[in-house]
């Protein structure tokens, strides 16, 4: 069965002057443990940006992390138990970690979960609202330290991942290409990218279209696929490529 595993608010900026492991890294460790235990197969992690507001405590970006896994039914409880213990143990002492585990086929009204995710990008929400919705939809939601405010972002992250149209994938893609130029089709065949698409015009590139690779090669989660966004190059520039990958600032809204 397919599940969504989402966590939020596990870290602080620094602890005793030392950088600490962020939510993305902890999410990756849970993902790796699932595969090491042979509980199932996991998909890449997506980062979901939530509302920045003075009434919302967060470290630097207020984002949650989510990934999909395909597991056997018998491993669901061991996975939840492991992730719960892991967050309680590995999150920083003054963080407010939350965990959400949703079995996608059992969500009674998926539209409500998706709506909650988008609301968390625009409004200040409460723990009570998150818990009430999770109970109504039959979703596991739990807190593992501090105020437990992370349950809001954890539930929202699951909803945004389920929407298929929000989030950036964790980490950058490493693609070797001569002169940093490569065909769109070769990108899709070498790394986990389903399509290469123009950010502004919505054009899906053909396999033979040439792309210049920038420093920030990061796909986004669109249409339930891994999509690498590009922009058109000024036609006055002499180059065999008509496209280049988008910059970090251009991807900030995802």
WOSULSUL-V244152 format. One line per field, one symbol per residue. burial: I if it has 9 or more other ideal C-beta (glycine too) atoms within 8 Angstrom, else O. A space follows every 10 residues. Layout:
burial = ???
This chain:
burial = IIIIIIIIII IIOOIOOOOI OIIIOIIIII IOIIIOIOII OIOIIIIIII IOOOOIOOOO OIIIIIIIII IOOOIIOIII OIIIOIIIOI IIOOIIIIII IIIIOOIOOO OIIIIIIIII IOOOIOIOII IOIIOIIOII IIIIIIOIII IIIIIIIIII IIIIOIIIII OOIOIOIOOO IIIIIIIIOO OOIOIIIIIO OOOOIOOOII IIIIOIIIII IIOOIIIIII IIIOOOOOOO IOIIIIOOOI IOOI
